[in-house]
């Protein structure tokens, strides 16, 4: 498949920004990476359409929506290797989803590592979902999550099933990190061609987050948990992404569990490709996400 001109421009910008270099450090420089965090988005759209900001546990929830009379909610669980975020590309996606669906969106700005560990972060995600259930029916709730956010969303569903708590209607996972241990030997081959992230830095971030827990604990590595009884699950994978090999294993577990699964693979795409700016392929993928949310 031939890539667009904007694909090559995007890869060039990623290279110029030195993202691969930043994610090749051990220990990873989380303070430097956090300089790109956006906790309070600017611009006319957000000035007019942020309905409220509030705390659930230690998480900042920013509620975005074009209307107050909406009965659908998207929980947006952003990525950032557990150490950073949300970033501008997350807010750009929220803006587009809000405009085209008219749903309410909760940007879930959860506490980060290394100051907070995966146990605390997971408790925050559980608390957010619990409050969402107090205001919406389960079939009115959708989850969109990328990268480490995809880890949190997947492990949340596993805990909900164990506790027999009602599930959201759909979960959309964008380049989810399924195994925080990064132990899959296939990762080494893709690391050489991944333009954005590297095993060394990602593993460092996971170790900062895991604390005294095992890196294969299902909170940070949902691959080792069950996918039985999952709701309608949509996974956006990228072939040139070190998280791709573990996504393939998770997809097979989903197939074996006979759940309603949709897989969208980005040929030659980098990590979190549907959320990247400028790129034509990203715009097409984000439109697909919006279509899935509306149907």
PyMOL commands that set and color helices and strands:
alter all, ss='L'
color gray80, all
select helices_A, chain A and resi 5-17+19-22+30-36+44-49+88-101+118-135+138-140+148-162+186-191+199-210+222-224+244-256+273-275+280-294
alter helices_A, ss='H'
color red, helices_A
select strands_A, chain A and resi 50-56+59-64+73-77+104-109+141-146+170-174+232-238+261-266
alter strands_A, ss='S'
color yellow, strands_A
deselect
rebuild
show_as cartoon
